[in-house]
Amino acid sequence: MRSETRGRHRGEGEHGSRRSKGAQTFRRGRALEFYRQLEMKRSTLKQQLESSELKSIHPVIAGELKATEAIMNDFVGLFQLNELLEEAQATEEE
């Protein structure tokens, strides 16, 4: 009986798992928002690569684009966002 009480206080009981789900959902939501910001930066860098006015700094922009894409890939893996990104894309296509 006593060990059950301790487990609940540590978030191992029925109510504790609900709280961690909410926190996990919140963190994933924030992670998705940050990923969307990275997508916007990638889009901007791609537009800059196509700009004739920025031809002289093309190598710098290409390097930034490559680094941004690497960060995006690492971020997806770290936060396990593959499923969430697929769901978001399916929702946008509807």
Residue frames as qw, qx, qy, qz and C-alpha x, y, z in Angstrom:
[[0.000, 0.886, 0.463, 0.000, 0.00, 0.00, 0.00],
 [0.307, -0.805, 0.080, 0.502, 2.73, 2.40, 0.89],
 [0.415, -0.172, 0.571, 0.687, 4.66, 1.85, -2.36],
 [0.245, 0.634, 0.649, 0.341, 1.51, 2.64, -4.38],
 [0.123, -0.943, -0.226, 0.209, 1.24, 6.02, -2.70],
 [0.395, -0.589, 0.352, 0.611, 4.87, 6.81, -3.45],
 [0.417, 0.189, 0.687, 0.565, 4.42, 5.85, -7.10],
 [0.138, 0.827, 0.523, 0.157, 1.53, 8.23, -7.49],
 [0.239, -0.899, 0.000, 0.368, 3.48, 11.09, -5.99],
 [0.398, -0.422, 0.536, 0.613, 6.27, 10.50, -8.47],
 [0.458, 0.499, -0.259, -0.689, 3.93, 10.63, -11.46],
 [0.049, 0.172, -0.957, -0.228, 3.83, 6.87, -11.99],
 [0.325, 0.351, 0.792, -0.380, 0.15, 6.52, -11.14],
 [0.352, 0.614, 0.669, 0.227, -2.85, 7.06, -13.37],
 [0.045, 0.967, 0.198, -0.156, -2.98, 10.82, -12.83],
 [0.380, -0.660, 0.392, 0.517, 0.76, 11.30, -13.25],
 [0.483, 0.111, 0.690, 0.527, 0.73, 9.80, -16.73],
 [0.243, 0.831, 0.483, 0.131, -1.95, 12.26, -17.82],
 [0.177, -0.926, 0.077, 0.325, 0.16, 15.18, -16.68],
 [0.442, -0.408, 0.577, 0.552, 3.21, 13.96, -18.53],
 [0.444, 0.467, 0.672, 0.366, 1.14, 13.50, -21.71],
 [0.092, 0.957, 0.274, -0.041, 0.01, 17.11, -21.48],
 [0.306, -0.798, 0.325, 0.406, 3.54, 18.31, -20.95],
 [0.530, -0.069, 0.688, 0.491, 4.77, 16.15, -23.81],
 [0.363, 0.707, 0.562, 0.228, 2.07, 17.53, -26.11],
 [0.067, -0.976, -0.039, 0.203, 3.00, 21.08, -25.10],
 [0.417, -0.584, 0.508, 0.476, 6.70, 20.46, -25.77],
 [0.505, 0.216, 0.710, 0.441, 5.98, 18.86, -29.13],
 [0.236, 0.883, 0.405, 0.043, 3.77, 21.80, -30.06],
 [0.168, -0.913, 0.207, 0.309, 6.59, 24.19, -29.27],
 [0.516, -0.285, 0.661, 0.464, 9.05, 21.99, -31.13],
 [0.472, 0.536, 0.635, 0.294, 6.77, 22.01, -34.19],
 [0.091, 0.978, 0.155, -0.104, 6.51, 25.78, -34.04],
 [0.333, -0.723, 0.447, 0.408, 10.30, 26.08, -33.92],
 [0.549, 0.064, 0.724, 0.412, 10.56, 23.67, -36.87],
 [0.364, 0.797, 0.467, 0.122, 8.16, 25.86, -38.84],
 [0.093, -0.949, 0.146, 0.265, 10.41, 28.84, -38.13],
 [0.465, -0.402, 0.652, 0.445, 13.36, 26.85, -39.47],
 [0.520, 0.454, 0.669, 0.276, 11.31, 26.07, -42.60],
 [0.186, 0.961, 0.192, -0.070, 10.72, 29.79, -43.11],
 [0.276, -0.783, 0.423, 0.364, 14.44, 30.50, -42.77],
 [0.550, -0.038, 0.735, 0.395, 15.21, 27.74, -45.29],
 [0.424, 0.724, 0.526, 0.138, 12.66, 29.21, -47.70],
 [0.000, 0.977, -0.057, -0.207, 14.18, 32.67, -47.33],
 [0.415, -0.552, 0.595, 0.411, 17.68, 31.33, -47.96],
 [0.556, 0.276, 0.711, 0.329, 16.50, 29.53, -51.10],
 [0.290, 0.904, 0.313, 0.023, 14.95, 32.76, -52.39],
 [0.193, -0.887, 0.291, 0.302, 18.19, 34.60, -51.68],
 [0.568, -0.206, 0.677, 0.421, 20.12, 32.00, -53.69],
 [0.473, 0.565, 0.610, 0.291, 17.92, 32.78, -56.69],
 [0.033, 0.965, 0.130, -0.227, 18.45, 36.53, -56.35],
 [0.695, 0.527, 0.002, 0.488, 20.88, 38.07, -58.85],
 [0.087, -0.895, 0.189, -0.395, 21.71, 40.91, -56.43],
 [0.660, -0.619, 0.405, -0.131, 23.17, 38.41, -53.95],
 [0.901, 0.376, -0.200, 0.076, 25.27, 36.49, -56.47],
 [0.288, 0.683, -0.535, 0.405, 28.50, 37.68, -54.84],
 [0.326, -0.408, 0.698, -0.490, 27.65, 36.01, -51.52],
 [0.831, 0.063, -0.370, -0.411, 26.15, 32.86, -53.04],
 [0.591, 0.156, -0.751, 0.251, 28.66, 30.55, -51.27],
 [0.068, -0.145, 0.611, -0.775, 27.80, 32.05, -47.87],
 [0.667, -0.005, 0.070, -0.742, 24.05, 31.68, -48.44],
 [0.795, 0.136, -0.554, -0.205, 24.52, 28.10, -49.69],
 [0.360, 0.174, -0.777, 0.486, 26.48, 27.30, -46.53],
 [0.323, -0.075, 0.455, -0.826, 23.77, 28.78, -44.33],
 [0.774, 0.067, -0.219, -0.590, 21.14, 26.80, -46.22],
 [0.687, 0.153, -0.708, 0.066, 23.07, 23.57, -45.78],
 [0.132, 0.133, -0.717, 0.671, 23.54, 24.25, -42.06],
 [0.523, -0.039, 0.213, -0.824, 19.86, 25.10, -41.59],
 [0.819, 0.083, -0.404, -0.398, 18.80, 21.89, -43.29],
 [0.518, 0.158, -0.777, 0.320, 21.20, 19.88, -41.11],
 [0.154, -0.100, 0.571, -0.800, 19.72, 21.49, -37.99],
 [0.697, 0.017, -0.061, -0.714, 16.22, 20.68, -39.23],
 [0.767, 0.118, -0.618, -0.126, 17.13, 17.03, -39.80],
 [0.312, 0.126, -0.760, 0.556, 18.75, 16.74, -36.36],
 [0.345, -0.089, 0.341, -0.870, 15.78, 18.46, -34.76],
 [0.786, 0.005, -0.297, -0.542, 13.27, 16.05, -36.34],
 [0.699, 0.095, -0.696, 0.135, 15.30, 13.09, -35.13],
 [0.159, 0.162, -0.647, 0.728, 15.88, 14.43, -31.64],
 [0.405, 0.039, 0.385, -0.829, 12.26, 15.32, -30.96],
 [0.233, 0.190, 0.949, 0.099, 10.83, 12.40, -32.98],
 [0.326, 0.479, 0.155, -0.800, 8.71, 14.72, -35.09],
 [0.000, 0.070, -0.823, -0.564, 8.38, 12.50, -38.18],
 [0.002, -0.488, -0.872, -0.036, 4.81, 11.41, -37.39],
 [0.008, 0.728, 0.381, -0.570, 3.69, 14.88, -36.35],
 [0.022, 0.474, -0.383, -0.793, 5.11, 16.46, -39.51],
 [0.015, -0.127, -0.883, -0.452, 3.38, 13.87, -41.68],
 [0.005, -0.634, -0.745, 0.209, 0.08, 14.53, -39.89],
 [0.003, -0.689, -0.093, 0.719, 0.50, 18.28, -40.32],
 [0.020, 0.266, -0.621, -0.737, 1.21, 17.90, -44.04],
 [0.013, -0.344, -0.910, -0.229, -1.83, 15.67, -44.51],
 [0.008, -0.714, -0.547, 0.437, -4.01, 18.23, -42.74],
 [0.000, -0.588, 0.179, 0.789, -2.66, 21.07, -44.90],
 [0.013, -0.072, 0.789, 0.610, -3.33, 19.13, -48.10],
 [0.075, 0.503, 0.859, -0.059, -7.02, 18.59, -47.25]]
